[in-house]
Amino acid sequence: MALFGFQLVATFIAVTALQKLNAYFSLAQWLIARGNLTWYKLQSEQDIRSQIKPENGKNYRKGRKGEAKKESLTVPRGLDVQLIPRPVLEVHVIPLRYYTELQWMVDFTFVAAFIYSVTAGYYAYYDPLTEFNLSLIWVLVVQVFALKYLFSLLKLYFATEEKGELWMCLASGLCFLLIAMAMMLIGDDKLDFRLDEALQKVSEEYEFLLEKYLSVKRGPISKGLIKLSLAFICGIIGAILTFPGLRIARTHLDSLRYSADRTFLLVLLHSNFILPVFIILLWIKPLGRDYILSNYVGQLMNGQEKQIMSDAAFERGRLGLVWCFCLMRLMFLPTHLQSYLNMAQERLDQLRKEAGKITYQQMLLIVMSVFRYLCVVALQYLAPVIVIFSLSLLLNSSYGALQFQELKEAASTSLADGHSLYLLSYSMISFMLWWVCFAWLSTSLLGVAYHSIL
């Protein structure tokens, strides 16, 4: 078969499908605009005016020629104003901010996942290292888009007149930087990333190649500088995940409150929120690999003192749990978005408890601002999920390539066979996947504590 033959055909088909079918079906539109969500609309000005008794003609004033002219309607805050429920349809979400970005990101991720699955099936029958995996380019593009949109959402908070969000983001990034620097001091015996091993092998291969081809003897590469750079990247990721974490914490608490009488749904909502805890623990070696693959667990499970699974099965199972987490977050997207849309009624109820009056336009802005930012909230919810999902696909491919290289290295006596690069990519991707889960969970737990106290 010609170079990239099958993969190029699959890529062209996917591009055509994304371009042509997007006008008729969109996964993003199906998730949020198929009528499964309800948004709330304020009553018309005429309806509210009919509920208010005129006070000495204050609702009208005369113009220059004596004609009656309406003043801007002022409404008592305690007036029993009702909201009108409406299903969320495509015609409602198209004008919303970030809808185009949300639609593009979700649809492109779906196509990239399909291309990756087809390519994985193709590689099941052919040597995976004879061709470059073009589906990885799709996955990398998904990763870039998701991070780009997270950065653009962060700029929204920086553009506000109040700088509280800016300082909160900077403080969060600094805290995550310090945590990441502390993580870099922990060895491979505690965290299952093989990062120290990868850096050591890269350094040895680097020295070997310089001495062999250039006859130059240099010391090892600076591991400290690499780890410090990685820690700075972790601090930036923690900063951009601050507000998505706080948002999902608020919608999670609201979802629990609205589902208080549905026990099974409550269990699923709690599972959806705490599942990253188990993912994080599986990368802590004494609690994950060392314990699950120990003879003690084998004795408990099978009655025999041997491992219950191989290292490769453990790795696949760990990735499977990540995919289950992404699927659960996707399933509960409508629940969280509906909890967000219900904030319109909560704001109106809070307004009734206040004294004084408010203009109709101000009341309309309070209610409609919730729906205006629906796609922003959906993007804050989905973008971290897509980042985690794309990292898991990259990790799956890098682990497969690493296994192939380790088998090849076992039959070879050469040091410079490229094994260190595969190990380094596996280590970096594994650590970044774990870090994104850790940062998102940390900000979510902080948000739960913050909203619970308030």
C-alpha positions as CSV (number, residue, x, y, z in Angstrom):
1,M,0.0,0.0,0.0
2,A,1.3,3.5,-0.8
3,L,2.6,5.6,2.0
4,F,-0.3,7.0,4.1
5,G,-2.7,5.5,1.5
6,F,-5.4,4.3,3.9
7,Q,-4.9,7.2,6.4
8,L,-5.1,9.9,3.7
9,V,-8.4,8.4,2.3
10,A,-9.8,8.3,5.8
11,T,-8.7,11.9,6.4
12,F,-10.2,13.2,3.2
13,I,-13.5,11.4,4.0
14,A,-13.5,12.9,7.5
15,V,-12.8,16.4,6.2
16,T,-15.6,16.1,3.6
17,A,-18.0,14.8,6.2
18,L,-17.1,17.6,8.6
19,Q,-17.7,20.3,5.9
20,K,-20.8,18.9,4.2
21,L,-22.7,17.2,7.1
22,N,-22.1,20.0,9.6
23,A,-25.0,22.0,7.9
24,Y,-27.4,19.2,8.6
25,F,-26.2,17.7,11.9
26,S,-24.0,19.0,14.7
27,L,-23.2,17.1,17.9
28,A,-22.9,20.4,19.8
29,Q,-26.3,21.5,18.6
30,W,-27.7,18.0,19.6
31,L,-26.2,18.3,23.1
32,I,-27.6,21.8,24.0
33,A,-30.2,22.9,21.5
34,R,-32.5,20.0,20.7
35,G,-35.2,21.1,23.2
36,N,-33.8,19.2,26.2
37,L,-32.9,22.4,28.0
38,T,-35.2,25.2,29.3
39,W,-34.3,28.8,29.4
40,Y,-36.4,31.5,31.0
41,K,-37.8,34.7,29.5
42,L,-39.0,37.7,31.3
43,Q,-42.6,38.9,30.8
44,S,-43.2,41.7,28.3
45,E,-43.2,45.2,29.5
46,Q,-46.9,45.5,28.7
47,D,-47.7,42.5,30.9
48,I,-45.7,43.8,33.8
49,R,-47.2,47.3,33.4
50,S,-50.7,45.8,33.7
51,Q,-49.7,44.4,37.1
52,I,-48.7,47.8,38.4
53,K,-51.2,50.4,39.4
54,P,-50.4,53.9,38.1
55,E,-49.3,56.2,40.9
56,N,-50.6,59.7,40.1
57,G,-49.7,59.3,36.5
58,K,-46.0,58.8,37.2
59,N,-45.7,56.3,34.4
60,Y,-46.3,59.0,31.8
61,R,-45.1,62.4,31.1
62,K,-46.0,64.9,28.4
63,G,-43.9,65.8,25.4
64,R,-43.4,69.2,23.9
65,K,-46.7,69.1,21.9
66,G,-48.7,67.8,24.8
67,E,-48.8,64.2,23.8
68,A,-48.6,61.5,26.4
69,K,-45.1,59.9,26.4
70,K,-44.2,56.7,28.2
71,E,-41.4,56.9,30.8
72,S,-39.1,54.0,31.3
73,L,-41.0,51.5,33.4
74,T,-40.0,51.2,37.0
75,V,-40.9,47.9,38.8
76,P,-41.1,47.3,42.5
77,R,-38.5,44.7,43.4
78,G,-41.0,42.7,45.4
79,L,-43.5,42.5,42.5
80,D,-44.5,38.9,41.7
81,V,-43.0,38.8,38.2
82,Q,-43.2,35.4,36.5
83,L,-40.6,34.0,34.1
84,I,-41.8,32.3,30.9
85,P,-40.1,28.9,30.2
86,R,-38.9,28.2,26.6
87,P,-37.1,25.2,25.2
88,V,-33.6,25.9,24.0
89,L,-33.5,25.5,20.2
90,E,-31.0,26.2,17.5
91,V,-32.5,29.6,16.6
92,H,-31.9,30.7,20.2
93,V,-28.2,29.6,20.5
94,I,-26.9,30.7,17.1
95,P,-26.6,34.4,18.2
96,L,-25.0,33.6,21.5
97,R,-21.4,34.3,22.2
98,Y,-18.9,31.4,21.6
99,Y,-21.6,29.2,20.0
100,T,-19.5,28.9,16.8
101,E,-16.4,28.0,18.8
102,L,-18.3,25.5,20.8
103,Q,-19.8,23.9,17.8
104,W,-16.5,23.7,15.9
105,M,-14.7,22.2,18.9
106,V,-17.2,19.5,19.7
107,D,-17.8,18.5,16.1
108,F,-14.1,18.5,15.3
109,T,-13.4,16.4,18.4
110,F,-16.0,13.8,17.4
111,V,-14.5,13.5,13.9
112,A,-10.9,13.3,15.3
113,A,-12.0,10.5,17.7
114,F,-13.6,8.6,14.8
115,I,-10.4,9.0,12.7
116,Y,-8.4,7.8,15.6
117,S,-10.6,4.7,16.2
118,V,-10.5,3.8,12.5
119,T,-6.7,4.2,12.4
120,A,-6.4,2.1,15.5
121,G,-8.4,-0.7,13.9
122,Y,-6.2,-0.4,10.8
123,Y,-3.0,-0.7,12.9
124,A,-4.4,-3.8,14.5
125,Y,-3.5,-5.6,11.3
126,Y,-0.4,-3.8,10.2
127,D,2.9,-2.8,11.7
128,P,2.2,0.4,13.7
129,L,5.6,1.9,13.1
130,T,5.9,1.5,9.3
131,E,3.7,4.6,8.8
132,F,3.3,7.8,10.7
133,N,-0.1,7.9,12.5
134,L,-1.9,10.8,10.9
135,S,-4.7,10.6,13.4
136,L,-2.3,12.0,16.0
137,I,-2.3,15.3,14.1
138,W,-6.1,15.4,14.4
139,V,-5.8,14.8,18.1
140,L,-3.1,17.5,18.5
141,V,-5.3,20.0,16.6
142,V,-8.1,19.2,19.0
143,Q,-5.8,19.8,21.9
144,V,-4.7,23.2,20.5
145,F,-8.2,24.3,19.9
146,A,-9.4,23.3,23.4
147,L,-6.5,25.2,25.1
148,K,-7.0,28.2,22.8
149,Y,-10.6,28.5,23.8
150,L,-9.8,28.1,27.5
151,F,-7.3,31.0,27.1
152,S,-9.9,33.1,25.3
153,L,-12.4,32.5,28.1
154,L,-9.8,33.6,30.6
155,K,-9.4,36.9,28.7
156,L,-13.1,37.6,29.4
157,Y,-12.4,37.8,33.1
158,F,-9.4,40.1,32.5
159,A,-11.4,42.5,30.4
160,T,-13.8,43.3,33.3
161,E,-13.4,46.6,35.2
162,E,-13.1,44.8,38.5
163,K,-9.7,43.1,38.8
164,G,-10.7,40.6,41.4
165,E,-10.8,37.8,38.8
166,L,-7.3,38.7,37.6
167,W,-5.8,38.5,41.0
168,M,-7.6,35.3,41.7
169,C,-6.2,33.8,38.5
170,L,-2.7,34.9,39.3
171,A,-2.9,33.6,42.8
172,S,-4.2,30.3,41.6
173,G,-1.4,30.0,39.0
174,L,1.2,30.7,41.6
175,C,-0.2,28.1,43.9
176,F,-0.2,25.5,41.2
177,L,3.3,26.5,40.2
178,L,4.5,25.8,43.8
179,I,2.6,22.5,43.9
180,A,4.1,21.4,40.5
181,M,7.6,22.3,41.7
182,A,7.1,20.1,44.7
183,M,5.8,17.3,42.5
184,M,9.1,17.5,40.5
185,L,11.0,16.6,43.6
186,I,9.1,13.3,44.0
187,G,10.8,10.3,42.4
188,D,9.5,7.5,40.1
189,D,9.0,5.3,43.2
190,K,6.1,7.4,44.3
191,L,4.6,8.8,41.1
192,D,4.1,6.5,38.1
193,F,5.3,8.7,35.3
194,R,8.8,7.3,34.7
195,L,9.9,10.9,34.2
196,D,13.3,10.6,36.0
197,E,14.0,7.4,34.0
198,A,13.1,9.1,30.8
199,L,15.3,12.2,31.4
200,Q,18.2,9.9,32.4
201,K,17.9,7.9,29.2
202,V,17.6,11.0,27.1
203,S,20.7,12.4,28.7
204,E,22.6,9.2,28.1
205,E,21.6,8.9,24.5
206,Y,22.4,12.6,23.9
207,E,25.9,12.1,25.3
208,F,26.3,8.9,23.2
209,L,25.3,10.6,19.9
210,L,27.6,13.6,20.5
211,E,30.6,11.4,21.2
212,K,29.8,9.0,18.3
213,Y,29.1,11.4,15.5
214,L,30.8,14.7,16.6
215,S,33.5,13.4,18.9
216,V,32.4,15.9,21.5
217,K,32.1,15.0,25.2
218,R,29.6,17.1,27.1
219,G,27.9,16.6,30.5
220,P,24.3,15.4,30.9
221,I,21.4,17.7,30.0
222,S,20.0,19.8,32.8
223,K,17.1,17.9,34.3
224,G,16.4,20.7,36.7
225,L,15.8,23.2,33.9
226,I,13.4,20.8,32.1
227,K,11.5,20.1,35.3
228,L,11.3,23.9,36.1
229,S,9.9,24.5,32.6
230,L,7.4,21.8,33.0
231,A,6.4,23.3,36.4
232,F,5.7,26.7,34.7
233,I,3.5,25.0,32.1
234,C,1.6,23.3,35.0
235,G,1.1,26.7,36.7
236,I,-0.4,28.1,33.5
237,I,-2.7,25.2,33.1
238,G,-3.8,25.5,36.7
239,A,-4.6,29.2,36.1
240,I,-6.7,28.6,33.1
241,L,-8.6,25.8,34.8
242,T,-9.5,28.0,37.8
243,F,-12.8,29.4,36.6
244,P,-13.9,26.2,34.8
245,G,-13.4,24.4,38.2
246,L,-15.3,27.1,40.1
247,R,-18.1,26.9,37.5
248,I,-18.6,23.2,37.6
249,A,-18.6,23.3,41.4
250,R,-21.5,25.7,41.4
251,T,-23.5,23.7,38.8
252,H,-22.7,20.5,40.7
253,L,-24.1,21.9,43.9
254,D,-27.2,23.2,42.1
255,S,-27.7,19.9,40.4
256,L,-27.6,18.1,43.7
257,R,-30.2,20.5,45.1
258,Y,-32.6,20.1,42.2
259,S,-32.2,16.3,42.3
260,A,-32.6,15.9,46.1
261,D,-35.6,13.5,45.6
262,R,-33.9,11.3,43.0
263,T,-31.5,9.0,44.8
264,F,-30.1,7.2,41.8
265,L,-29.4,10.5,40.0
266,L,-27.7,11.8,43.1
267,V,-25.3,8.8,43.2
268,L,-24.5,9.3,39.5
269,L,-23.8,13.1,40.1
270,H,-21.5,12.3,43.0
271,S,-19.7,9.7,40.9
272,N,-19.3,12.1,38.1
273,F,-17.7,14.6,40.4
274,I,-15.3,12.4,42.4
275,L,-14.2,10.0,39.6
276,P,-11.0,12.1,39.0
277,V,-10.0,11.2,42.6
278,F,-9.6,7.5,41.5
279,I,-7.8,8.5,38.3
280,I,-5.3,10.6,40.3
281,L,-4.7,7.7,42.8
282,L,-4.0,5.2,40.0
283,W,-0.9,7.3,39.1
284,I,0.4,7.2,42.7
285,K,2.5,4.1,42.6
286,P,2.1,2.7,46.1
287,L,-1.7,3.1,45.8
288,G,-1.9,2.2,42.1
289,R,0.4,-0.1,40.3
290,D,2.3,-1.5,43.3
291,Y,-0.8,-2.3,45.2
292,I,-3.1,-3.6,42.4
293,L,-0.3,-5.7,40.8
294,S,0.9,-7.1,44.2
295,N,0.7,-10.8,45.1
296,Y,-1.5,-9.8,48.1
297,V,-4.3,-8.5,45.8
298,G,-3.9,-11.6,43.7
299,Q,-4.4,-13.8,46.8
300,L,-7.5,-11.9,47.7
301,M,-9.0,-12.0,44.2
302,N,-7.9,-15.4,42.8
303,G,-6.6,-17.2,45.8
304,Q,-3.1,-17.4,44.2
305,E,-0.1,-15.3,45.0
306,K,0.4,-13.8,41.6
307,Q,-0.5,-10.6,39.7
308,I,-4.1,-10.3,38.7
309,M,-3.1,-8.6,35.5
310,S,-0.1,-7.6,33.5
311,D,1.5,-4.1,33.3
312,A,0.0,-3.6,29.9
313,A,-3.5,-4.5,31.1
314,F,-3.1,-2.1,34.1
315,E,-2.2,0.7,31.7
316,R,-5.1,0.0,29.4
317,G,-7.5,-0.2,32.4
318,R,-6.2,3.1,33.7
319,L,-6.9,4.7,30.3
320,G,-10.3,3.0,30.2
321,L,-11.2,4.7,33.4
322,V,-10.2,8.1,32.0
323,W,-12.5,7.4,29.0
324,C,-15.3,6.5,31.3
325,F,-14.8,9.8,33.1
326,C,-14.9,11.8,29.9
327,L,-18.1,9.9,28.8
328,M,-19.8,10.6,32.2
329,R,-18.9,14.3,32.0
330,L,-20.4,14.4,28.5
331,M,-23.6,12.6,29.7
332,F,-24.2,15.1,32.5
333,L,-23.6,18.2,30.4
334,P,-27.4,18.9,30.0
335,T,-27.9,18.5,33.8
336,H,-25.3,21.0,34.6
337,L,-26.4,23.4,32.0
338,Q,-30.0,23.3,33.2
339,S,-28.8,24.0,36.7
340,Y,-27.0,27.0,35.3
341,L,-30.1,28.2,33.4
342,N,-32.2,27.9,36.6
343,M,-30.1,30.8,38.0
344,A,-32.4,33.2,36.2
345,Q,-35.2,32.2,38.6
346,E,-32.9,32.3,41.6
347,R,-31.7,35.9,40.7
348,L,-35.3,37.0,40.4
349,D,-36.2,35.4,43.7
350,Q,-33.3,37.2,45.3
351,L,-34.5,40.5,43.7
352,R,-37.9,40.1,45.4
353,K,-36.2,40.1,48.8
354,E,-34.8,43.6,48.3
355,A,-36.5,46.9,48.8
356,G,-37.0,49.7,46.4
357,K,-37.6,49.8,42.6
358,I,-35.8,48.7,39.5
359,T,-36.3,49.6,35.9
360,Y,-37.6,47.0,33.5
361,Q,-34.5,47.1,31.4
362,Q,-32.3,46.4,34.4
363,M,-34.5,43.5,35.4
364,L,-34.4,42.2,31.8
365,L,-30.6,42.4,31.8
366,I,-30.4,40.4,35.1
367,V,-32.6,37.6,33.7
368,M,-31.3,37.5,30.1
369,S,-27.6,37.6,31.1
370,V,-27.9,34.0,32.3
371,F,-29.0,32.7,28.9
372,R,-26.5,35.0,27.0
373,Y,-23.6,33.1,28.6
374,L,-24.9,29.6,28.1
375,C,-22.3,28.7,25.5
376,V,-19.6,30.2,27.6
377,V,-20.6,27.9,30.5
378,A,-20.8,24.9,28.1
379,L,-17.3,25.7,26.8
380,Q,-16.0,25.9,30.4
381,Y,-17.5,22.5,31.0
382,L,-16.4,20.7,27.8
383,A,-13.0,22.2,27.1
384,P,-11.2,20.5,30.0
385,V,-12.9,17.2,29.2
386,I,-11.7,17.5,25.6
387,V,-8.2,18.3,26.8
388,I,-8.2,15.2,29.0
389,F,-9.7,13.0,26.3
390,S,-7.1,14.1,23.7
391,L,-4.2,13.6,26.1
392,S,-5.5,10.1,26.8
393,L,-5.5,9.2,23.1
394,L,-1.9,10.6,22.8
395,L,-1.0,8.5,25.8
396,N,-2.5,5.4,24.4
397,S,-0.5,5.8,21.2
398,S,2.7,6.6,22.9
399,Y,2.4,3.6,25.2
400,G,1.9,1.3,22.3
401,A,4.9,2.7,20.5
402,L,6.9,2.5,23.7
403,Q,6.0,-1.2,24.1
404,F,7.1,-1.9,20.6
405,Q,10.4,-0.1,21.2
406,E,11.1,-1.9,24.4
407,L,10.6,-5.3,22.6
408,K,13.0,-4.0,19.9
409,E,15.5,-2.8,22.5
410,A,15.5,-6.2,24.2
411,A,16.9,-7.8,21.0
412,S,19.4,-5.0,20.3
413,T,22.6,-4.0,22.0
414,S,22.6,-0.4,20.6
415,L,21.8,2.4,22.9
416,A,20.9,5.0,20.4
417,D,17.7,3.4,19.0
418,G,15.3,6.1,19.8
419,H,13.8,4.3,22.8
420,S,14.5,7.3,25.0
421,L,12.3,9.7,22.9
422,Y,9.3,7.3,23.1
423,L,9.8,7.0,26.8
424,L,10.1,10.8,27.2
425,S,6.9,11.4,25.2
426,Y,5.1,8.8,27.3
427,S,6.3,10.3,30.5
428,M,5.4,13.9,29.6
429,I,1.9,13.0,28.3
430,S,1.2,10.8,31.3
431,F,2.2,13.6,33.7
432,M,0.2,16.2,31.8
433,L,-2.9,14.0,31.8
434,W,-2.6,13.5,35.5
435,W,-1.9,17.2,36.1
436,V,-5.0,18.4,34.2
437,C,-7.2,16.0,36.2
438,F,-5.5,17.1,39.4
439,A,-5.8,20.8,38.7
440,W,-9.4,20.6,37.6
441,L,-10.4,18.5,40.6
442,S,-8.5,20.9,43.0
443,T,-10.3,24.0,41.7
444,S,-13.6,22.1,41.7
445,L,-13.2,21.2,45.4
446,L,-12.2,24.7,46.2
447,G,-15.3,25.9,44.4
448,V,-17.5,23.5,46.4
449,A,-16.0,24.8,49.6
450,Y,-16.5,28.4,48.6
451,H,-20.1,28.1,47.4
452,S,-21.0,25.9,50.4
453,I,-19.8,28.5,52.8
454,L,-21.5,31.3,51.0
